[in-house]
Amino acid sequence: MKLSSTSKAVFVALLAMGLSACGNVSRNVAKDGSTAQELVWPKPDDVTPMHRGGTFPDIAVLRQMHAGLNKRQISQLIGWPHFEEGVWGVREWNYVFNFRDGDSDHVTVCQYKILFDENKLARSFYWKPEECARYMNPPPPPLPVPAAKAEKQETTLSTDALFAFDRYSLEDITDGGRTQLDALAAHLLGEKDRIAHINVVGYTDRLGSDAYNQVLSQRRAETVAKYLAAKGVPEELIGAEGRGKAEPVMQCADQARSKLIACLAPNRRVVVRVDTHDM
C-alpha cells in the first residue's frame, strides 16, 4: 500500500518521537550529566513488559557501577533500562530494582536513575527513595575472631633459699627449696591444660666473672626445670635459660663483702614465667 505524503509525515514524526529524547523524563539534564533542573521519576508500573515488577539485581555487580561507564558497559553490568527510553539523545536511564535484607521475606522496591553527559558517559546516579543508596555500600567486614586471651604468670624464687651456697644440682636443693618447688609444681599441674609455655630463667649477682655467672645461672635454671618435670609438669612445655648477672633488681654500692653479698641477694634468683591461654 502506498502512503500519502501526509501519512509519511505522520509516520516520520511518530518514529522520531520513539527514537529521540522521549526517555529524558527529567528536565534539562546538565551537559556534564552532573544533575538536572528537575529530576522526574517514571511510574514503576510503566516499565516494559519484560521488566514488570522490577528485577532483583546482583548487588555485588551493582556496586561496580561508577561514573565514566558507557551505555554498553552499563548494560553488561545491570542490563538495559526498564523503561522505553528511546534511542537518540537519551541522557537518562531508569530501573526498578527489588532488594531483600538478609533472610527476610520483605522486599524493598527502589528506583535507580543514571544521568549521562553529552558523550553518553554515566556521570551521576540517584535513588528513590534515597535510603535505597545503602545497598551500594559494601557490607562491613566480619568481626575478627577473638584470639585466646594470653596471660602471664611469674614466680620469683630466691636461689639462696633454693640451693646451698654456690651450688646448682638436684642434690644441692635445700629442704626449704624443695617445699617451694613442690608447691609451684602443684600449682602448675592444676593449670596444665591452660599452659602454653613455661620459661625458667636463672640469674646471679654481679660478683664473680661473667662466664662463671652465666654457667651457674644456666645450670640452676635447668635444675629447677628438671625438678618440675620430675613432679609431673609436662617437660615439653618447659624451657630453661641463664642470664647471668643481667637484669639486676637491686643496685648496691661497694662495701664490705658480707654486706655486699647480703645487699645483692635479690639478684640471685630463678624466675618461672608461665604463659597461659583461655580454654
C-alpha positions as CSV (number, residue, x, y, z in Angstrom):
1,M,0.0,0.0,0.0
2,K,1.4,3.4,-1.0
3,L,1.4,6.0,1.7
4,S,0.3,9.6,1.0
5,S,2.6,12.4,1.7
6,T,0.6,13.3,4.8
7,S,0.8,9.7,6.2
8,K,4.5,9.7,5.6
9,A,4.9,12.9,7.6
10,V,2.9,11.4,10.5
11,F,4.9,8.2,10.4
12,V,8.2,10.0,10.4
13,A,7.1,12.2,13.3
14,L,6.0,9.2,15.4
15,L,9.2,7.4,14.6
16,A,11.2,10.4,15.7
17,M,9.3,10.6,18.9
18,G,10.0,7.0,19.6
19,L,13.7,7.3,18.8
20,S,14.5,10.7,20.3
21,A,14.7,12.0,23.8
22,C,11.4,10.7,25.0
23,G,13.3,8.8,27.6
24,N,14.5,12.0,29.2
25,V,11.8,12.3,31.8
26,S,13.9,14.6,33.9
27,R,14.0,18.2,32.8
28,N,17.1,19.9,31.4
29,V,19.8,17.4,32.1
30,A,23.1,19.3,32.5
31,K,25.6,18.9,29.7
32,D,28.1,17.3,32.0
33,G,25.4,14.9,33.4
34,S,26.0,16.1,36.9
35,T,22.4,17.0,37.6
36,A,19.2,18.1,36.1
37,Q,17.0,21.1,36.6
38,E,14.3,18.7,37.9
39,L,14.6,15.0,38.5
40,V,11.4,13.3,37.3
41,W,10.8,9.6,38.1
42,P,8.7,7.5,35.8
43,K,5.9,5.5,37.3
44,P,7.1,2.0,38.3
45,D,4.1,0.4,36.5
46,D,5.3,2.0,33.2
47,V,8.2,-0.4,32.9
48,T,8.4,-2.5,29.8
49,P,6.5,-5.8,29.9
50,M,9.7,-7.9,30.4
51,H,10.6,-5.8,33.5
52,R,7.1,-5.9,35.0
53,G,7.5,-5.9,38.8
54,G,11.2,-4.9,38.6
55,T,14.2,-7.2,38.9
56,F,16.5,-8.5,41.7
57,P,19.9,-7.2,40.8
58,D,23.2,-8.9,41.7
59,I,24.3,-6.4,44.4
60,A,27.9,-7.2,44.1
61,V,27.7,-6.4,40.4
62,L,25.6,-3.3,41.1
63,R,28.3,-2.0,43.3
64,Q,30.6,-1.9,40.3
65,M,28.7,1.0,38.8
66,H,30.7,4.2,38.6
67,A,31.0,7.4,36.7
68,G,32.6,7.1,33.2
69,L,30.9,3.9,32.1
70,N,29.3,4.0,28.7
71,K,25.9,2.5,27.9
72,R,27.2,-0.8,26.6
73,Q,29.3,-1.3,29.7
74,I,26.3,-0.5,31.9
75,S,24.0,-2.9,30.0
76,Q,26.6,-5.6,30.6
77,L,26.6,-5.0,34.3
78,I,22.9,-4.3,35.2
79,G,21.0,-4.8,31.9
80,W,19.2,-2.3,29.7
81,P,16.9,0.3,31.2
82,H,13.5,-0.9,32.4
83,F,11.5,1.8,30.6
84,E,11.0,2.9,26.9
85,E,14.0,5.2,27.0
86,G,14.2,5.9,23.3
87,V,17.4,5.7,21.2
88,W,18.8,9.1,20.1
89,G,19.7,11.9,22.5
90,V,18.8,9.9,25.6
91,R,20.6,11.2,28.6
92,E,18.9,9.2,31.3
93,W,18.2,5.5,32.1
94,N,15.8,4.3,34.8
95,Y,15.5,1.0,36.6
96,V,13.2,-0.7,39.1
97,F,15.2,-2.9,41.5
98,N,14.0,-5.2,44.3
99,F,16.1,-6.0,47.4
100,R,15.8,-8.4,50.3
101,D,17.6,-7.7,53.5
102,G,19.2,-10.8,54.8
103,D,16.8,-13.8,55.0
104,S,13.7,-11.6,55.3
105,D,10.8,-12.1,53.0
106,H,10.2,-8.4,52.9
107,V,11.1,-6.9,49.5
108,T,12.1,-3.2,49.2
109,V,11.3,-1.7,45.8
110,C,13.8,1.0,44.7
111,Q,14.1,3.1,41.6
112,Y,17.5,3.8,40.2
113,K,18.4,6.6,37.8
114,I,21.5,7.3,35.7
115,L,22.3,10.6,34.1
116,F,24.7,10.8,31.2
117,D,26.8,13.6,29.8
118,E,26.7,14.7,26.2
119,N,29.2,11.9,25.3
120,K,26.8,9.4,26.7
121,L,29.0,8.5,29.7
122,A,27.4,7.9,33.1
123,R,28.0,10.8,35.4
124,S,25.5,10.8,38.3
125,F,23.3,8.3,40.0
126,Y,20.1,8.7,42.0
127,W,17.8,6.5,44.1
128,K,14.2,6.8,45.0
129,P,13.7,6.6,47.9
130,E,17.1,8.0,48.8
131,E,17.7,5.5,51.6
132,C,18.0,2.7,48.9
133,A,21.5,4.0,48.3
134,R,22.5,1.9,51.2
135,Y,22.6,-1.1,49.0
136,M,25.6,0.3,47.2
137,N,27.6,0.2,50.4
138,P,29.8,-2.8,50.8
139,P,28.9,-5.0,53.8
140,P,31.0,-4.3,56.9
141,P,34.0,-6.7,57.3
142,P,33.3,-9.6,59.6
143,L,34.4,-9.1,63.2
144,P,37.7,-10.7,63.9
145,V,37.5,-13.9,65.8
146,P,39.0,-13.1,69.2
147,A,42.2,-14.9,69.8
148,A,42.6,-16.8,73.0
149,K,43.4,-14.3,75.7
150,A,47.0,-14.8,76.7
151,E,48.1,-14.3,80.3
152,K,51.4,-14.3,82.0
153,Q,52.2,-15.6,85.5
154,E,55.6,-15.1,87.2
155,T,57.0,-16.6,90.2
156,T,60.4,-15.5,91.7
157,L,62.4,-17.9,93.8
158,S,65.5,-16.9,95.8
159,T,68.4,-19.1,94.9
160,D,69.8,-18.5,98.4
161,A,66.7,-20.4,99.6
162,L,66.7,-23.0,96.8
163,F,70.3,-24.1,96.7
164,A,73.3,-24.5,99.0
165,F,75.9,-21.8,98.6
166,D,77.4,-21.7,95.1
167,R,75.6,-25.0,94.2
168,Y,73.2,-25.9,91.4
169,S,72.4,-29.7,91.2
170,L,69.3,-31.5,92.3
171,E,71.1,-32.9,95.3
172,D,72.0,-29.3,96.3
173,I,68.4,-28.1,96.6
174,T,67.6,-27.3,100.2
175,D,64.7,-28.7,102.2
176,G,63.1,-25.3,102.1
177,G,63.7,-25.1,98.3
178,R,62.0,-28.4,97.7
179,T,59.0,-27.2,99.6
180,Q,58.8,-24.1,97.4
181,L,59.2,-26.1,94.2
182,D,56.7,-28.8,95.3
183,A,54.1,-26.0,95.8
184,L,54.9,-24.5,92.5
185,A,54.7,-27.8,90.7
186,A,51.3,-28.5,92.2
187,H,50.0,-25.1,91.0
188,L,51.3,-25.7,87.5
189,L,49.7,-29.1,87.3
190,G,46.4,-27.6,88.3
191,E,46.8,-25.1,85.4
192,K,48.3,-27.7,83.0
193,D,45.5,-27.6,80.4
194,R,45.9,-23.8,80.1
195,I,49.7,-23.6,80.0
196,A,51.2,-22.7,76.6
197,H,54.8,-22.4,77.8
198,I,57.0,-22.3,81.0
199,N,60.3,-20.4,80.9
200,V,62.6,-20.9,83.8
201,V,65.3,-18.2,83.9
202,G,68.3,-18.1,86.2
203,Y,70.1,-15.0,87.5
204,T,73.2,-14.3,89.6
205,D,74.6,-11.3,91.3
206,R,77.5,-9.3,89.8
207,L,80.1,-10.9,91.9
208,G,82.4,-13.3,90.0
209,S,83.3,-13.5,86.4
210,D,80.7,-13.1,83.6
211,A,81.5,-16.6,82.3
212,Y,81.1,-18.2,85.7
213,N,77.9,-16.4,86.4
214,Q,76.4,-17.4,83.0
215,V,77.1,-21.1,83.6
216,L,75.9,-21.0,87.2
217,S,72.6,-19.3,86.2
218,Q,72.0,-21.7,83.3
219,R,72.6,-24.8,85.5
220,R,70.3,-23.6,88.2
221,A,67.6,-22.9,85.7
222,E,68.0,-26.3,84.2
223,T,67.9,-27.9,87.6
224,V,64.6,-26.2,88.5
225,A,63.2,-27.2,85.2
226,K,64.1,-30.9,85.8
227,Y,62.7,-30.8,89.3
228,L,59.3,-29.5,88.0
229,A,59.3,-32.2,85.2
230,A,60.0,-34.9,87.8
231,K,56.9,-33.7,89.6
232,G,54.7,-34.3,86.5
233,V,54.8,-30.9,84.8
234,P,55.0,-31.7,81.0
235,E,58.6,-31.5,80.1
236,E,57.8,-30.3,76.5
237,L,56.3,-27.2,78.0
238,I,59.4,-26.2,79.9
239,G,62.4,-24.2,78.7
240,A,65.4,-23.1,80.7
241,E,67.9,-20.3,80.2
242,G,70.6,-18.5,82.2
243,R,71.1,-14.8,82.1
244,G,74.0,-14.4,84.5
245,K,74.1,-11.0,86.2
246,A,71.8,-9.4,83.7
247,E,68.6,-7.5,84.7
248,P,69.5,-6.8,88.3
249,V,66.7,-5.8,90.6
250,M,69.0,-4.4,93.2
251,Q,71.9,-2.0,92.8
252,C,74.4,-2.0,95.7
253,A,77.3,0.3,96.3
254,D,80.7,-1.3,97.1
255,Q,81.0,-2.2,100.7
256,A,82.3,-4.9,103.0
257,R,81.9,-8.2,101.2
258,S,79.5,-9.8,103.6
259,K,77.2,-6.8,103.5
260,L,77.5,-6.6,99.7
261,I,76.5,-10.2,99.3
262,A,73.5,-9.6,101.5
263,C,72.6,-6.5,99.6
264,L,72.8,-8.3,96.3
265,A,70.6,-11.2,97.4
266,P,67.5,-10.2,95.4
267,N,69.6,-10.5,92.2
268,R,70.3,-14.2,92.9
269,R,67.1,-15.7,91.8
270,V,65.2,-18.1,89.5
271,V,62.2,-16.6,87.8
272,V,59.5,-19.0,86.5
273,R,57.4,-17.3,83.8
274,V,54.2,-19.1,82.7
275,D,52.3,-18.2,79.5
276,T,48.7,-19.4,79.7
277,H,45.7,-19.1,77.4
278,D,41.9,-19.2,77.9
279,M,40.2,-22.5,77.1
